[in-house]
């Protein structure tokens, strides 16, 4: 039996990087993608099948997928839609272009790549589309509106896709991490500084806390390594009947329950506190 092939987006660091190396060690045929040439070269030097893929560039998606399929005789067993970033800031401080940039990567590019892969999975009669969502894909927290909205959108699209693909042999899975050790906070800080006008904002005083949080070193008590996502990714790939959702970290599991049983006013109070 041929080893399963998987295409992973966002492999320069964090979850994507760990999963690419981890799956390769387990014997999978891994194609790891990054949007920067220097990251692609670094991963190639580390022994990965690495290629350039920029979710904001449609032509990049076509080129990357075509090259991968040329190496696998047209077969792709798993797509792990992992690449994303977080744009901090109050909703009223999000300019149209800033919000569009968040959605180009986290939603539009991700869905376009998924749609490019689906015909090949249909032809082979099987496949697995796995989206890396977030606790913020089902619980909104203050000053994360752009990221909240993008992950809520991914969850809605994934749920719809699962219904539409029923009986096709293609499974759709959501992984929902909470705090995971990565460069996410560092990258979010750069986006905050570049795109949010702190001085003119009605939220200026609160942004001081935002900056403190984003610049803070060290992990929270609930932060796990990216290996925690690798573990559930393997389960989602290898299970004959994968779950629709895989919560990762204690906060995600807790909020999954709280969201079901608590009224909105109490959830809002908890979410405000958790988001500080």
PLY file of the C-alpha trace (Angstrom):
ply
format ascii 1.0
element vertex 276
property float x
property float y
property float z
element edge 275
property int vertex1
property int vertex2
end_header
0.00 0.00 0.00
1.35 3.41 -0.95
2.19 5.76 1.88
-0.49 8.45 2.35
0.31 11.87 0.90
-0.43 15.09 2.73
-0.15 18.74 1.74
0.32 21.15 4.66
0.16 24.94 4.49
2.03 27.30 6.82
5.05 25.15 7.65
7.69 27.81 8.34
7.22 27.46 12.11
4.86 26.38 14.87
2.13 23.85 14.21
2.82 23.38 10.50
6.55 22.90 11.04
6.07 20.38 13.84
3.39 18.44 11.97
5.43 18.28 8.75
8.47 16.84 10.50
6.38 14.62 12.77
4.38 13.08 9.95
7.50 12.50 7.88
8.98 10.52 10.78
5.80 8.45 10.89
6.23 7.51 7.25
3.82 9.85 5.50
4.73 11.48 2.20
4.66 15.11 3.30
4.60 18.21 1.13
5.31 21.21 3.34
4.53 24.69 2.02
5.65 28.20 2.99
5.15 31.57 1.35
8.76 32.78 1.66
11.58 31.40 -0.47
14.06 31.40 2.40
11.73 29.25 4.52
11.21 26.82 1.65
14.99 26.48 1.26
15.43 25.93 5.01
12.85 23.14 5.08
14.38 21.53 2.01
17.75 21.56 3.76
16.06 19.78 6.67
14.95 16.98 4.39
11.34 17.94 3.71
9.56 18.08 0.37
9.06 21.82 0.66
7.54 24.15 -1.90
6.36 27.73 -2.12
2.66 28.43 -1.67
1.18 31.84 -0.93
-2.51 31.75 -0.05
-2.88 35.36 -1.21
-1.75 34.46 -4.74
-4.03 32.21 -6.81
-1.33 31.39 -9.33
0.89 30.20 -6.47
-1.78 27.71 -5.42
-2.09 26.26 -8.92
1.67 25.97 -9.39
2.29 24.36 -5.98
-0.53 21.84 -6.32
0.48 20.93 -9.88
4.05 20.26 -8.78
2.93 18.13 -5.84
0.58 16.06 -8.01
3.36 15.54 -10.55
5.33 13.86 -7.77
2.47 11.62 -6.58
0.88 10.47 -9.85
-2.04 12.78 -9.18
-2.81 11.52 -5.69
-3.46 13.57 -2.56
-4.88 11.84 0.49
-4.95 14.69 3.03
-4.98 18.48 2.89
-4.14 20.15 6.20
-5.22 23.79 5.95
-3.01 25.15 8.68
-1.68 28.54 7.51
-3.20 31.62 9.14
-2.31 34.68 11.16
-4.03 36.90 13.72
-4.74 40.62 13.30
-5.35 42.19 16.72
-7.37 45.36 17.23
-10.86 46.58 18.05
-13.43 46.05 15.30
-13.97 49.80 14.91
-10.24 50.24 14.23
-10.11 47.69 11.41
-9.80 49.34 8.02
-11.32 47.55 5.06
-7.93 46.61 3.59
-6.75 45.22 6.93
-9.82 43.04 7.31
-9.53 41.93 3.69
-5.90 40.91 4.25
-6.96 38.77 7.22
-9.58 37.00 5.11
-7.34 36.60 2.04
-5.07 34.23 3.95
-7.31 32.69 6.59
-10.42 32.21 4.44
-10.27 33.03 0.72
-6.94 31.38 -0.05
-7.71 28.43 2.19
-11.05 27.77 0.51
-9.59 28.23 -2.98
-6.88 25.66 -2.27
-9.47 23.27 -0.86
-11.59 23.63 -3.99
-8.57 22.93 -6.20
-7.85 19.71 -4.29
-11.40 18.35 -4.21
-11.62 17.15 -7.86
-8.57 14.93 -7.34
-10.02 13.49 -4.14
-13.33 12.87 -5.90
-11.56 11.08 -8.74
-9.66 8.77 -6.39
-12.79 8.21 -4.28
-11.35 9.27 -0.95
-9.64 12.08 0.89
-9.56 14.10 4.06
-9.77 17.90 4.34
-8.56 19.06 7.76
-8.89 22.69 8.82
-6.84 24.11 11.67
-9.37 26.40 13.33
-9.17 27.80 16.86
-10.98 28.26 20.13
-11.68 31.67 18.58
-13.60 29.91 15.82
-16.54 29.41 18.17
-15.92 31.83 21.07
-15.42 35.53 20.36
-12.94 37.48 22.48
-12.37 41.22 22.58
-9.77 42.88 20.34
-9.46 39.80 18.17
-12.38 40.57 15.86
-10.63 40.05 12.53
-9.22 36.69 13.58
-12.48 35.69 15.31
-14.43 36.45 12.13
-12.02 34.54 9.89
-12.10 31.43 12.05
-15.89 31.62 12.52
-16.08 31.73 8.71
-13.82 28.68 8.36
-15.97 26.74 10.82
-19.14 27.62 8.91
-17.61 26.73 5.56
-16.17 23.47 6.90
-19.51 22.44 8.41
-21.25 23.19 5.10
-18.61 21.35 3.09
-19.02 18.31 5.33
-22.74 18.21 4.48
-22.12 18.69 0.77
-19.48 15.95 0.60
-21.56 13.33 2.38
-21.22 10.02 0.53
-18.23 11.14 -1.53
-15.60 9.36 0.56
-14.11 12.73 1.52
-14.14 13.62 5.21
-14.01 17.18 6.57
-12.48 17.74 10.01
-11.90 20.78 12.23
-9.04 20.94 14.73
-9.61 23.65 17.35
-6.46 24.56 19.30
-6.29 26.88 22.25
-2.92 28.35 23.30
-0.12 26.58 21.42
3.57 27.46 21.59
4.41 29.20 18.29
5.27 32.53 16.66
1.60 33.50 16.56
1.90 36.22 19.23
5.06 37.65 17.68
3.44 37.85 14.24
0.28 39.35 15.72
2.32 42.08 17.39
3.83 43.04 14.03
0.37 43.24 12.44
-0.96 45.29 15.35
1.86 47.83 15.11
1.55 48.05 11.34
-2.22 48.34 10.99
-3.80 49.81 14.13
-3.72 53.57 14.84
-3.39 53.37 18.61
-3.07 57.10 19.27
-6.37 58.05 17.62
-8.34 55.09 18.89
-11.09 55.22 21.50
-9.42 52.06 22.81
-6.02 53.65 23.35
-5.89 52.89 27.07
-6.80 49.24 26.54
-4.24 48.92 23.77
-1.55 49.42 26.36
-2.62 46.09 27.84
-2.80 44.58 24.35
0.80 45.56 23.70
1.85 44.19 27.07
0.15 40.88 26.30
1.64 40.59 22.83
5.13 41.51 24.02
4.97 39.19 27.00
7.49 36.37 27.03
6.68 32.93 28.37
3.56 30.79 28.16
0.30 30.67 30.02
-0.42 27.78 32.35
-2.53 26.12 29.63
-0.10 26.49 26.70
0.91 23.25 25.01
3.57 22.46 22.45
2.65 22.02 18.80
3.04 18.26 19.37
-0.45 18.35 20.91
-1.88 19.31 17.52
0.26 16.70 15.76
-1.24 14.04 18.00
-4.85 14.86 17.08
-3.91 15.41 13.44
-2.63 11.84 13.26
-5.83 10.62 14.92
-7.96 12.61 12.47
-5.98 11.19 9.54
-5.88 7.56 10.63
-9.33 7.08 12.18
-11.78 5.16 10.01
-14.49 7.53 11.21
-12.86 10.79 12.31
-14.63 13.17 14.64
-16.00 16.36 13.14
-14.12 18.44 15.73
-10.97 17.90 17.78
-10.53 20.42 20.62
-6.92 20.86 21.74
-5.86 22.30 25.15
-7.91 22.63 28.30
-9.40 26.09 27.51
-10.86 24.85 24.23
-12.39 21.79 25.85
-13.80 23.91 28.68
-15.31 26.55 26.39
-16.82 23.84 24.19
-18.92 22.80 27.19
-19.58 26.31 28.52
-20.79 27.53 25.12
-23.47 24.83 25.14
-24.79 25.34 28.65
-24.38 29.01 29.60
-26.55 31.97 28.56
-24.93 34.61 26.37
-24.61 37.22 29.12
-22.55 34.90 31.31
-20.47 33.69 28.35
-19.75 37.33 27.48
-18.49 37.97 30.99
-16.22 34.93 30.92
-14.95 35.70 27.40
-14.13 39.30 28.35
-12.08 38.10 31.29
-10.34 35.37 29.29
-9.50 37.81 26.52
-7.67 40.31 28.71
0 1
1 2
2 3
3 4
4 5
5 6
6 7
7 8
8 9
9 10
10 11
11 12
12 13
13 14
14 15
15 16
16 17
17 18
18 19
19 20
20 21
21 22
22 23
23 24
24 25
25 26
26 27
27 28
28 29
29 30
30 31
31 32
32 33
33 34
34 35
35 36
36 37
37 38
38 39
39 40
40 41
41 42
42 43
43 44
44 45
45 46
46 47
47 48
48 49
49 50
50 51
51 52
52 53
53 54
54 55
55 56
56 57
57 58
58 59
59 60
60 61
61 62
62 63
63 64
64 65
65 66
66 67
67 68
68 69
69 70
70 71
71 72
72 73
73 74
74 75
75 76
76 77
77 78
78 79
79 80
80 81
81 82
82 83
83 84
84 85
85 86
86 87
87 88
88 89
89 90
90 91
91 92
92 93
93 94
94 95
95 96
96 97
97 98
98 99
99 100
100 101
101 102
102 103
103 104
104 105
105 106
106 107
107 108
108 109
109 110
110 111
111 112
112 113
113 114
114 115
115 116
116 117
117 118
118 119
119 120
120 121
121 122
122 123
123 124
124 125
125 126
126 127
127 128
128 129
129 130
130 131
131 132
132 133
133 134
134 135
135 136
136 137
137 138
138 139
139 140
140 141
141 142
142 143
143 144
144 145
145 146
146 147
147 148
148 149
149 150
150 151
151 152
152 153
153 154
154 155
155 156
156 157
157 158
158 159
159 160
160 161
161 162
162 163
163 164
164 165
165 166
166 167
167 168
168 169
169 170
170 171
171 172
172 173
173 174
174 175
175 176
176 177
177 178
178 179
179 180
180 181
181 182
182 183
183 184
184 185
185 186
186 187
187 188
188 189
189 190
190 191
191 192
192 193
193 194
194 195
195 196
196 197
197 198
198 199
199 200
200 201
201 202
202 203
203 204
204 205
205 206
206 207
207 208
208 209
209 210
210 211
211 212
212 213
213 214
214 215
215 216
216 217
217 218
218 219
219 220
220 221
221 222
222 223
223 224
224 225
225 226
226 227
227 228
228 229
229 230
230 231
231 232
232 233
233 234
234 235
235 236
236 237
237 238
238 239
239 240
240 241
241 242
242 243
243 244
244 245
245 246
246 247
247 248
248 249
249 250
250 251
251 252
252 253
253 254
254 255
255 256
256 257
257 258
258 259
259 260
260 261
261 262
262 263
263 264
264 265
265 266
266 267
267 268
268 269
269 270
270 271
271 272
272 273
273 274
274 275
